[in-house]
Amino acid sequence: MLVFISHSTDPKAPGDKAYLDALVEVLKEPEFKVLLDSKSLEGSDDWPRELDAYMDECHAAVILFSRRALDSPWVNKEAAILSGRRARDPEFLLLCVALDGVSGEEVRKNKRFAAMELGRWEFVAPGTPAEVVKRILNKCRERAPAPCKTPMERLARKLTGMFERANLEELEDAAHGLGIEVSGLKGRRHEALARRLANALAKARLEDLYPFVRALAPIIGGPETQKLIKYVRSLWVDAEAAGRILPIAERDGPRRVIGLNGRKLRQFTATCYLERAYREDPVYKLIHVDGALGQNAFEEVEAQIEKHFMDQAPDLEDLDQYLRETPTRYFVLLPPPVPEPELLGRLQARFPRLTFALATGRDAHDDPGLKHLPELVLLEPPLHTERERKAWQLQIDLKVILRNVSEEHS
């Protein structure tokens, strides 16, 4: 079992480090492997992407909430990604530990962590380092015989399906050309290669995605290339921002509202954020609300949303019941500007099971109406316009690859 530890220890607080050291020591047992940034990633220029890969492949995670961790942007990033995983997968073991001087209630109410709904996950009872570590170890051992299927494992299985009919030597040559080590593959070589490529994708930068698809497309053919593109096209979205979506969508009550910035939200970006959050699982749908909102804004939006559900719930009185029972999560993208609080409140009361996505600005979260919506959870870090532009161009270039490969194999 792979266990990721998120922490930020203070050299001036040796008590905090005692918990970390005790946890690392006890998880040295053969059935565990610790994924820990401060030791494993020392000296690496690509450590943020390595961390993303760690959080994709771990079977369990422990967040140590020291006083310093509450102010750490990296712990906040890791907690966002890990809480997103836990919201999507109930088999993923996420344990939170409030260290000396910090209470679980303080963590749950902290404005930087409150939107992650950490109160829904498990806080380990406080105690001495030995007592806390024993409780963590017991929880991990309970889960170890049947660990969760990680995002990395699921991607590797998908890649194996894409590769199984392709020439292995050509695949290895393509991987080698991408800088991926192909020597020492053991067992079923297609599967082993798929695992290495999955790991490379988890660490990929935006500029790595085009050459990745271009190298593999001629070998796997058009239909499999289309599947690969469907997964790759959203990897440019920041994992931290995407991780903040799922806990909001799983909230109880009509408090589901997120804000994202960008210039191509309707055409491209909003869908990519959801694809990144839910990975390969098609369990979400995005409803676009058209046009500017005028005097009859509520009625206009209500009618558009209801029209979307006519087939699923012909009797609109049963719509709320349908949304409670369906595994699909529905998001409604409202056009800018940010709506008035009264309008948003009426929409949330009418559709308490929907998550509303608001356009908060083009280049940043700078819509002046934001200050009137305290329940709004902004997807942080905000989207950089240049990154969005490059991702948009990448989508166009990937479509060209697909068209060329399809023509060659037709």
N, C-alpha and C positions, 0 to 999 in steps of 0.2 A: 504494500500500500504506500502510495506517494502522499506525503503530508506537507503542505505548504504552510509556512509560518510567516505571518505579517506582523511586523513590530517596528518600534523606534525606541531604542533604549537610550537612556541618558547616563553618560559616564559619571555624573554627579549623583545618580540614584542607583547605587549598587544593588538595592533590593529588586529593582525591575530586571536587571541583568541576571539575577539569580534564578528567576522564573524561566527566562530564555535558556540559560545554560542547562538547567535541570531538564527542560523539555527536550532539548537537542540530545542530551546524554541518554535519556530513557528511550528515545526513538532510534537509537543505534541498533536496536535488536533486529535480527535478520528479516523479519516480516515487514519492516518499515524502511522508508528512505525519506530523509528530510530534504525539502526544497527551501533553501534559505538564501536570500539575496546577499547578505553581508559576507558570507563565506564562499558561496558558489560562484558569485559574479564579480569578485574583486578584480579590478583592472580591465573589465570588459567595456568597450565603447558602446556595445549594443545591448547593454543590460536592461533598458526598459522593454525591448522586444523579447529578451530572454525571460523577463518576468511574466510577460503576457503568455509565453509558451508554458511556463511553469503552471500558471493558473488554468491553462487549458488541459494539462495532463494530470493534475493532482486529483486524488480520490477523496481527500479531506483537507480542511484548512483550519488553522487556529489564528485568531486575531488577538494579539496581546495589547490591550488598551491601557497603556501607561499614560501619565500626564503629558509626556512629550508626544505620544502617538496621537492624541486628540488634536494636536496642531500640525501634524505631519501631512504634507500633501501626498506623499507616497503611500502612507497607510490609508488615507482617504481614497486614493485611486484603487488600491488593492481591495479595500472593503467594498467599493462600488462594483467591481468586477465579480468578486466572490458572492456578494449578496444577490447579484443578478443571476449567477449560476444556481444558487440555492432556491431562488424564487421559481426558476424554470424546472429544476430537478429536485424533487423531495428526497431522493436517495443520496444526494451530495451532503456530506457531513461538514457543517460549518459551526465551529465552536468559538464563542467569544469569551474572553477572560478580562475582567476588570481588576487591574493590579492595585496594590496598596495606594491609597489616596484617591482612587477613582471608584465610583460606584456604577453599577449597571444602569441605574436610573439616569445618572448623569450622561452616560454614553447615549442612551436612547433618546434623550432630550437635546443633545448637542446639535446645534443647527447644521453642522457640517455632515452629520451622520443620520439625522432624524429621518430623512427621506428614504433611507435604505431599509427602513422597517426592520432594523436589527432586533427589535423586541419580539419579533415573530420567530427568531431563531433561538438557539440554545446558549444561555449564559452559564458557564461553569461556576459552581458555588465557590466563593472565596475561601482562602485558607493559606497555609504555608506553601512554599514552592513544592515541597514533596507531596502535600495533600492535593494540590491543584493538578500537578503533573500526573498523579495516580488516577485521578478522575478522567483526565484527557486520555490517558493510555487505555483505560477501560472502555471508553466510548469508541476509540479507534479499533480496539480488538473486537468489539461487538460487530463492527461494520466490515472488518478486514476479510472475513470469509467470502463475502459477496459485495465487493466494492462497486460503486456506481460506474456506469459507462461514461467515460469522460468525453468532452468535445473532441479531443485529439484522437481518441479511439474511434469515435463515430466517423470522423473525417477519413481516417485511415481505411476504414471499411468501405466507404464510398469510393475512395481512390482505387482500392483493390478491384471493385466492381468495374471501374472504368478501364483498368489496365489488363484485366485477366485475359482478354483476347488479343492484346497487342504483343508485338515482338519484344521479348525481355531485353535483348542486347541493345536494341534501339532505344528503349526506355532508359537503360543504364547510361548509354552514351549521352542522351539528352540531360539526364540528371547531373552527370559529370560536367557537362558544359555549363550548367547552372551553378557550379561550385559545390555540389552536394556529394559527399563521400559515398561511394557505392561499393567499396571493398568490404569484405567480411560479412556480407548479408547471409543470414542463417535461416534455416527452415524453408518455408515456401517463399521463394525470392520475390514474386510479385507482391506479396503481402508485406515482406520486410522492406522493400523499396517504397511501398505506399506509406509505411510508417515514417520513413525518413523524409519523404516529400511533405507529409502532413506536418511534421515538426518544422520544416523549412517555411511552410506557408504561415504557420502560427507566428513566426518571427519576421515575416516579410514586410518590407517597406512598400509604399505606394509604387515606387519606380521599379520594384522587383516583379510586379504582377504581370505586366505585359510580356517580358521575356519568358516567364514561367509558362504561360499559356502558349505562346508562340512556339516554344521548344517541344511541347508535348502534343499539340493539336495534330500535326501531320501523322503522328504515330497512332493515336487513339481514334481518329476519325471524327466526323461531324457530330453525330448524336452524343457521343461521350464528351466532346469538346463543349457542346451546349450545356451539359450538366456541370462541367468544370467551371465554365464562365459564370453560371448562376451562383456558384459558391464564392468564387474569387471576387466578383464585382463589388461586394460590400466590405471587403477586408480593409479598405482604406479608412473606414470609420473608426474613430478612436474607441478602443475597447472600454475605457472608463465611462465615456459618455453613453455608449450603448448599454452598459451594465446598469445604469441608473433607471432605465426604462422599465425593466421587469418588476421590481418591487412596487412601483407605482401602479402598474396594470393589475397587480394581484391584491391591491388594498381592499379593505372592507369599507363600504360606504361610498358616497359620491364625492370623493376627494381625489379623483384621478385626473390630473392635468399636468402636462409637461410642456416645456418651451424649448424650441430649437431655432437657431438662426441659420441663414443661408440664402443664396440667390436663386437656387433651383429646387426649392422644397417640393413644389407640386409635381414637377416633371421627373424628379430624380432623387433628391437627397432624403426626403422623409422615408421613402421606401427603403433606401439603403440602410438607414438607421435601424429600421425594424428588422431587416434581413440580418444585420449584424447582431442584433440583440437575440433573435430567435434562432440564429444559425440556419441549419438546413431543415428545420422543422416548420412545415407550412401551417402554423397554428394561429396566424394573425391575418387580419384584413384591414386595409386602410380605406376609409371613406373620405372622399374629397368633397368639401362644400364649395360650391361655385359662387363667384361674383361677390360684389361688395354688399355689406350688410346695412340695410337702410332702416326706415321706421318700423317695418314689420320683420325685423331681423329674426326674432325668435320663431315666428311662424314659418319663415322661409327655411331656416336651418332645420327645424323640426320636420317639415315636409320632405326635405332632401334625405334626411336620415331614415325616416319612416319608409320612403320609397325603396331604399336599399334593402330593407328587411321584408318586403312584401312576400317574397317566395318562402322565406324561412318562417315567418310568423304572420300569416294572412290576417289573423285577428290581432291587431296591434295592442289590445289590452293584455295579451299574453307575451308581449315582447320581453318584458323584464324576466319572466320565467324562462323563456328561451335562452336569454343571455346568461342566466344563472347555470343552466344545464349544459350549454355547449362548451367544448374545450377551446374553441376559437376565441381569441382576444381581439376585440374590435377597437380601432383607433379612428378618431374623427379629426381631420386636419382642417382647421378654420383659416380662412384667408386673413391677411393683415388688414388693418392694424389689430393689436390685441383688443379683444372685446371688453366692453364695460363689465364690471363685477356683477351687475344685476342680470345681464344677459347670460353670462357664464353660469351664474347660480341657477337660473331657470333651466338651462340646458342640463346641468348636472342633476337637478331634481327630477327632470323628465326622463333622463337616460342615466340612472346612477351606475349602470354596469359598463358604461363606455369610458374609454380614456380619451380625453381631448388634448390634441396637440396644437399649440399656438405658435404662429410665426412671430418671433420676438425681435426680428431685425435682420438686416442683410449681412453686414460684416461683423456684428457682435450682438449681444443681448442688450439692445439700446432703445427699445420701444419705450416711450415715456409712460405708457399705461401699466408697465410692470409693477410699479410701486403700489398699485391698487389691488394686486392679486397675491396676497401673502402665501396662499396655498400652492402657487405655481412652483414646480420644480424645474429649474433650468438645467438642461443637459450640458454639463461641464466636462472637459474644457470646451469653450465655444468653438465653433467651426471657423477655420481660417479660409477666407475666400479663395486664395490661391490653391489650397489643397482641394477644395470643392471643384474648382475649374479643371485641375489636372485629373481628378477622378471622372469628371464628365467626359473629358477627352479620352480617358482610358476606356470607358464604356463604348465609345464610338470605334476605337481601334480594335477592341475585342470583337465587335460585330464584324469588322472587316476580316479578321482572322477566321471567324466561323464561316463567313460566306465563301472565302477562298477554299477552306478545307472541304466544305460541303460540295463545292463545284468539282474539286479534284476527285472526290470519292463517288460522284454521281455517275 
